[in-house]
Amino acid sequence: MVRRRSLLIVAMLGLLIGIAGCSENDRPLEPPVRFEGNIFGTFYQVTIMDPLTQGESLELKEGFLAELESVDQAMSTYRDDSELIAFNEAPLEEWQPLSNELIEVLAISQTVAEASHGAFDITVGDLVNLWSFGPGARPEEVPSDDDLAQQLAQVGFDAVEVDTQNMQARRTRDVFVDLSGVAKGHATDRVAAYLDQQGLEHYLVNLGGDLIARGLRDEDEQTPWRIGIEVPEDGQQRAQHIIPLESMSVATSGDYRNYFEVEGERFSHTIDPRTGRPVTHQVASVSVFHPSNAWADAWATALLVVGEQDAMQMAIENNLKALLLVREGEQWRSIATPEFVNYFGETLVNELGIEQLPAPSLPTAIPQTTMPAEQPVTGE
């Protein structure tokens, strides 16, 4: 009798625990629901305004982290077991079957490389390593002219061939393919695609400064998401411009975070694949707005490489929504392409003090913009 009563108590306790667990999973969460963490050597932040329960939020986090892990497995240059490292180590001239996502990113990269006349180039990996950046980092010192010439002779996007129909690619020269200029954007796209598949309509994905916005921050008040274009200044994290974003992505490339100095001379991590050397012009950052963050990421890198005049001309030729921040002494000039103005409107552009670039002419004298009050740069 005592044994049966004990079993009954244990069963009732188990039932109560199960009910409590179900109740916790069903508990509605007050929006916004935010997920934050570290990935790819940077941070991720996912903010969701759709109604969610505790259980749904846990499933969502597990799902988008799986997407990020998949991208890392495919495209990382920091892990020996990645698909990209295997491709870099494969015999030359031999076609290698690759995953859909790696083929997709390679195809985007090659398209932007051709359109930018080699300013964006995924074969620049050995040069990046030579300049002390990337997984093969060496002591921070200026490479010799001979070493630069030797590495530069191998670089060129024509050394990689992509067959999208048969989902394969090959290297024709001994180049090291580095997708760091596009992979983070692709990962941002993957997270957004996953959230779309789950039926979410209002969210902001921020992966190390690459952002995608969907829907509204506040549906009742029709308030859009707002993102900050960061001040291009060492040690600062303020926004130069606050821009509303709805159903659009933005990627920013800058030369002011990752660099080293030798005898007072600063060397940026942004390497010009055409010269083999870090860029030295006055463009501090380029932001490109595009439905796909992978495309935005690649184009932002390309425009940062070429400098102000060529960047604006290239952006016009390719109908890009681009915003450049250019150093001028202790201040910055902000310049927008016609497509940027058409998309966001002249009213906002004028309110932000951004200079409009009339197509197809290039800027001559552009007034300085004043610095706004400090604002968050991660978007809200």
N, C-alpha and C positions, 0 to 999 in steps of 0.2 A: 504494500500500500504506500509506504514511504517512497519507494523507488518510482512508482507511477506518478506520485505527486511531484517529485523532483523533475522528472522528465517533462511534465506539464508546465512547470515553471520555466524550464529552459526553453521550451518551445514558445511560450508566451513572450519571453525576453527577446528571442530571435525575431519574432513577428514585430515587436515594438521597434527593434533596431532597424528592421527592414522598412517599416513605415516611416521612421524618422529619416532614414536615408532618402527615401522617395520624396518626402516633404522638402528636404534640403535641395534636392535636384530640381524640384518644381518651383522653388522660391524665385519670384521675379526679381530682377536686378534693376536698380535705378540707373537710367542712362545719364551720361555716357558710360559705357563699359570699356575700360582700357586694359590692354595687354602690353607689357613692356619687357624687354630683355636684351641680350647681346647675341649677335650672330655675325659671321663673316668679318670679325674684327671691328664691328661697329654696333649700332643699336637698332632695334626695331621697336616700333610703337604702332599699335593698331587700336583705333578708337571707333566704337560702334554705337550708333544712336538708335538702331532698331530695338524693339522689345526682346529681351532675352531672359531665360531662366538660368539658374546657376548651372544646371546640367548642360544646357545648350552652350553656355560660354566655355565650359571645359572641353566639350567636343570640338568647338571652333578652334580653340587654341591648339589642341592636338593636331587638328587638320592642317592649319596653315604652317605650323612648325614642320610637319612632314613635307610640305611643299618646299620650304626653305632648305631642309636637309637634302631633298632631291636635287635642287640646284647646286648645292655645295658638292654633292657627290659627283655631279656631272662636270662642273666647271672650275673647281678650286685648283689653284696652283700651289696651295699650301699643304695638300694631303697627297701622299704617294699613291693612294688607291683611287684617285678620281679618274673619270673617263677622259678628261682633257690631258692629264699627264700620260695616260696610256697612248693617246693619239700623238702626243709630242715624242714619244719613245718608239713609235711604230716605224718600220722601214720606209725610207723615202720612195716615192713614186707608186706605192701600193695603196689601193683604195681600202679605206677602213669603214666598215658599217658602224654607224653612230646612232644614238638615241634621237628621237624626234626633236627634243628641246635643244640638244647641242647643234643639230643641223640647222634649226631655226635661228639660233643666235649667230652661228657662223655665216648664214646667209644674210642676215641683217648687217653684220659687220662688214662683209664684202661689198654690199650695196653702198653703204655709207663711205667706205674706203674709196670706191670708184668715184662717187659723186663729189667727194671732198678732195680728189686728186692726191690721195695718199696722206692727207692730214690725220685721218683716223686709220690706224694700221694695227691689226692684232698680232703681227709678227715682230713687234717691237720689244718683246719680252726680254731678250738678252741685253738689249740696250738699257732697259729699265734696271735690270740687275747690275749692269756695269756702273750705273750711276748711284748705286747703294740703295735702290728702292726695289721692292718686290721680295719674293721668298728667298732669292739667292743673294740677299743683301751682303755687302762687303764693307770694309771700313770706309767712312765717309771721306772720300778724296776725289779729286778731279782725274778722270781717266786720261791716259796719254793719247796723243793724236793717232798713234799707230793702232792702239787697241780700239779706238773709236772707228777708225777706217775699216778695220777688220770686221767688226760687228755690223757696221753700216752696209757693207758690201752684201751681207746676207739678207738684210731687211727688205721687205717689199710684199704687199698684199697679194701680188701675183704668185707668190710661193705657196699659196694655199688654194686648192680647187675644191669646190663644193658641188656635189651632184644631188640636188634636192629631190629629183624624181626617184632615184634609187637609194636615197637616205645614206649617202656615203661621202667621204671627203679624203683628201690626201695632201701631203706636203711634198713639194717638188724640190725644195732646198732645205738645208738643215736649220730651220727657224724654230724658235720657241714661241708657240701661240699663247698669248696672254689675253684673256677676256675680261680683265678687270674694268675696262672702260664701258662694258655693256652688260655684264652678268648681273650686277646689282639691280639694274633697271629691269632685266628680265625676271629676277626674283620678285620684285615689286609687282610686276604684272601677274605673276603666278599666284601671289597671295590674293590679289584683287579678283582674279578669275575664280579662285576657290570660294571666296566670300559671295561672289555673284551666283555660283552654283548652289550655294546654301540658301538662296533667296533673299539675301540682305540687300537693302536699297540705300542705306545712309551710313557711310563709313569713310574713314581717312586712314590710309596706310602710309607710314613713314619708315623707310628703310635707309638709315644713314643719310637722310636728307633727300632721298628720292621719294616723291610723294604721288599718290593717286587718291583723288577725291571722288566719291559717288554721292549723289543725292544732296541732302542738306544737313547742316549742323543742327538746325531746329526747324522741323517740318511745319509746326504750328505757326511760327512767326516768319516762315520762309527765309530763314537766315542761312546764307551759304557758309561753307568752310572758308577759312582765311589762312593763307600761308605766308610766311615771311621769307623774303629774299635777303640773305644774310649780309651784314657788313663785311667787306673783304679786308679784315684787319686781324693781325696776330693777337691771340689771347682774348678776342672779343666774341660774344655770341649775341648780337643784336640784329634787328631787322632794318634794312635800308628801306624796303617797301613792303607793305602788307597788301596782298592781292587776293580777292575772292576767287574760289576755285570750285567748279561744279562739273562732275563727269569729265574730268581732265586730269592729266598727270604733268608733273614738272620734274626735271632733273637739272642739277646745277653742278658745273665743274669749276673749280677754283684753284689758284696756285699758292694760296696763303696758309694752308694748313700743314702740308707735308713738304719739307725742304731741309737743306742743310747749308751751312756757311763755311767757306774756306777763305781765310785772310780777308774777312769783311765782305766777300762776294757771296751773294745768295744764289743757290741753285734749286730751282723748283722741280717737283716730281713729274711735272708735265713735260714729257720728252717729245720733241718734234721729230717724227719718224723720217722726215726728209733730210734733216741735218745731223741727227743723232745727238743733239744737244738740248738741254732744257730751254724752254721758251724764255725770252728776255723782254718782251713787249710790255705795255702798260695795262693790258686787259687783265683784270683781277678775277673776274668770274663771268660765266655765261650760263644763263638759265634758258632752257628750251621747254616749251609747252607743247605736248603732243598726246593724242589718245593712248599711245603705247609708251611706257616708260623706258623700254629697251631702246626704241628709236630715239627718244629724247636724250637718254644717257649717251649714246654713241655720238649724236650730233653735238651735244654740249661739249664733249671732249674735242671733237674736230674743230669747232669754232674757237675754242680756247687756244688751240695750237696755232692757228693762222694769224691771230692778231686782229686789231679793230677793223681796218679797212677791208681786208679780205674776208673777215668773218661776216660783216654786214652784207657784202656783195654775195657771198655764198648763201647766206640765209635768205636773201631776196630771191636768188635763182632757184632755191629749193622750197620756197613758200613756207618758211619756218617762222613760228611764233617765238621770237628770241628777244632776250633782254640782256644787254651787256653792261657791266659796271667797269668803268675804266679809271685807273688812277690818274690824278692830276694834282701833284703836290700832296697835301694832307687831306684832300677831298677826292670825291669821285664824280664822274659824269655818268649818267644813266641814259642809255640809248636803246630805243625799241624799234623793231622792224615794222614795216607796214602791216604784216599779218598779225602781229601782236596787237597793234592799234585797232585793226578791224575786229579782232575777237573780243577784246576787253572794252573797247570804246574810247573815244577821244576824251570824254568827260573824266573817266578814271585816270587816264594817262596824264592829263593836265593837272588833276588834283595831286598826283604823286610827284609832279615835277620831272617827269620823264620826257626826254627829248624825242620827238618823232623824226624818223628818217624817211623823207619822201622818196619813193621809188621813181626811177632807178638811180638817182644821184646819191653820192656819198656825202657824209657830213664834213663840214669845213670848220666852222666855229660853233661849238656847242656849249651853252652856259652850264655852270656848275649847279648841282642840286644841293639843297641843305639837308642836314641830317635830322630825321624825325626823332621823336621820343622813343625810348627803349621799348621794344615789343618782343614777344616770344617768337622764336624762329622755327619751332617744330610744327606750327599750324594748330588751328583750333576751330 
